[in-house]
Amino acid sequence: MSRILVTGANGQVGRELLQALAPLGEVIAGDRTLLDLTCPAQIRQTIGEMQPDVIVNAAAYTAVDQAESHVELANAINGTAPRILAELAKASGATLIHLSTDYVFDGTKQTPYLENDLPHPIGAYAQSKRLGEVGIQGVFGIAPGYIILRTAWIYGVYGQTNFVKTMLRLGAERQEIKVVADQIGSPTWARDLATAIAGFTEQSLSTTTQPASSLDTFLMPPTGIYHFTNAGAASWYDFAVAIFAQARSLGFPLTVQRVIPISTTEYPTLAQRPAYSVLSGHKTAALLGSDPPPWQQGLQQMLTNLYSNTYESHCSVGR
Ligand SMILES: NC(=O)c1ccc[n+]([C@@H]2O[C@H](COP(=O)([O-])OP(=O)(O)OC[C@H]3O[C@@H](n4cnc5c(N)ncnc54)[C@H](OP(=O)(O)O)[C@@H]3O)[C@@H](O)[C@H]2O)c1
């Protein structure tokens, strides 16, 4: 049975991965206690003992604004640790699937970013994530065995906070909410992303565990940079409007009456964010054989799940 290690197992993507990967093998939940990515010696020892076939690195320093004042920590977790994971994966013949971000781009393009477009990260978080990509590619060179999967604007049922949860909280407290309307990206449901990662994992496992045959040349595992987000594009304002419309129809308690579009300059943040960071998903869709669901569909399913978890009784006693 294949062994799949998920780092960041308590994060919003990590939690979804534990379920999505379960049909593919033994899934090891690598949370911070098992695998602290600031500690290279522990990473080496733990992975040496586990001998996973696939490592899915969903752990990261994800506080985009705080990273500006914690550059060293962000670089250690997002830059150095992925390189160490790559060294260990390469040495043992395991596949490394590493999550990266749309924020490696500066947002000056006006059409979806391709995998081979030139990255130009504009903040400390973005730079630390790019450091991770460069480190992994430096270790593997032209050898197969790694996937860098860039994604964007993630929200999920699990995890402490995300844009959807923040909007629902504010929407239950306020009448008016101002939301940035001049940053464009692709909202992505963590569960759809986890399903795509399971697709990559399945292909990697099936190609690396095939017996040698004359078909070997056709059985190369997927390798390199790929993009995955839900389909379509939206501004944070569009996203907020859709969240409130869908949440209201599901029955979430909301007081908000008006969503007001504002510009980035009216909502200054410590870290600068790209104005446009839509990722082209064609390469991934071709590999996985399916297009990603539209972002509105992912949102509907996430909100339905969240509503059910939050407001519906799951008590079976007395049924
Ligand atoms: N969120 C987004 O919008 C977004 C967009 C593009 C790309 N991404 C990328 O997608 C991936 C998953 O993101 P996410 O949204 O699931 O993030 P998340 O919910 O913030 O989860 C990150 C996980 O990393 C863990 N972690 C942090 N520091 C660690 C350390 N020193 N050692 C071990 N684990 C550590 C956290 O552990 P604790 O639970 O113990 O804190 C948490 O479980 C990341 O690579 C992120 O950069 C995210």
The ligand as a Gaussian input file, in Angstrom:
#p B3LYP/6-31G(d) Opt

LIG

0 1
 N       -4.921000      30.444000       1.473000
 C       -4.787000      30.894000       0.231000
 O       -5.573000      31.732000      -0.238000
 C       -3.674000      30.385000      -0.641000
 C       -3.531000      30.905000      -1.955000
 C       -2.524000      30.402000      -2.778000
 C       -1.682000      29.408000      -2.312000
 N       -1.832000      28.936000      -1.053000
 C       -0.927000      27.884000      -0.610000
 O       -1.690000      26.718000      -0.379000
 C       -1.117000      25.965000       0.685000
 C       -2.163000      25.616000       1.718000
 O       -2.708000      26.814000       2.234000
 P       -3.893000      26.831000       3.301000
 O       -4.808000      27.913000       2.872000
 O       -4.411000      25.457000       3.545000
 O       -3.092000      27.334000       4.564000
 P       -3.474000      27.248000       6.121000
 O       -4.914000      26.937000       6.301000
 O       -2.907000      28.497000       6.717000
 O       -2.639000      26.005000       6.601000
 C       -1.250000      26.050000       6.667000
 C       -0.792000      24.929000       7.537000
 O        0.621000      25.019000       7.648000
 C        0.950000      24.689000       8.969000
 N        2.216000      25.257000       9.375000
 C        2.543000      26.559000       9.558000
 N        3.796000      26.659000      10.033000
 C        4.255000      25.400000      10.161000
 C        5.477000      24.841000      10.600000
 N        6.486000      25.598000      11.048000
 N        5.623000      23.501000      10.597000
 C        4.622000      22.713000      10.176000
 N        3.427000      23.158000       9.753000
 C        3.266000      24.505000       9.749000
 C       -0.172000      25.245000       9.821000
 O       -0.144000      24.547000      11.041000
 P       -1.044000      24.961000      12.309000
 O       -2.410000      24.434000      11.945000
 O       -0.398000      24.249000      13.426000
 O       -0.966000      26.450000      12.385000
 C       -1.377000      24.962000       8.952000
 O       -1.935000      23.718000       9.274000
 C        0.064000      26.786000       1.194000
 O        1.235000      26.356000       0.552000
 C       -0.251000      28.193000       0.711000
 O        0.925000      28.959000       0.542000
 C       -2.798000      29.402000      -0.208000

